[in-house]
Amino acid sequence: MRHRILCRAGVFVSELCLVTLTFGGSIGNWRLIGNLQQANAERQVGDALVARVTLIDTAAVCAAG
């Protein structure tokens, strides 16, 4: 996995990002896309770590916070 400097922060992050949008939403429209089960979420995080992904998008808007 290649890494690059993130803006002016000087932090190296992976070129690929794990987006957690589908992890655990159960409110309103989020239940339509946020229905990934715990075991599958753990597998995805594990696969990302093995691939040396260091950038994970955990925006509070995902799954209604």
N, C-alpha and C positions, 0 to 999 in steps of 0.2 A: 504494500500500500504506500503510495506516495503521499507526502505531507507538504503543506505550504504554510507560509506565514499568514496569519489572520490579521488583515488590516494593519493598523499601526500598533496593535497590542503586542506584537512580537511573539505571539503564541503560535506554535506549530500545531496544525490540525490536519486530519486526513482529508483527502480530496473528496471522498464519499462521506455522506451523512446518513445516520440512521434516524428516520422520522417516526415519531411515536404517535402519530395521528390516529392510528387504528387500535391503540392500546386502551381498552376499558371504558368506552363511552356508553352511558346508559340514560342520558337526559336529552329529550327533544330529538333534533335531527342527528345528534352525535351517535345515537344508538344504531343508526343505519350503517355507519362506517366504523364505529369504535367497538366492534364486538369481538375482537381478537381475544381468545381465551388465554389464561395465565401461562399454561404450558407452552403455547406457541409464541407468546411474547418472550418468555425466557429463552426459547430456542433462538429467536431472532437476535436478541441481545448477545447471547453466547456466540453465535455465528459472526456477529459484527466484531466482537472482541478478538476472536480468533483471526479475523481478517485485518486486525489492527486499526479498526475504525475508532477515531477518538472524538468525533464530532457527533453529538446526539441532540436532535431538536426535541425539546420538551416544553414547547410553548404552552403557556397556561390556557390558551384558547382551545387547545386540543382536548377533546372529550369534556368540554365545559369546565375546564380547570381541574 
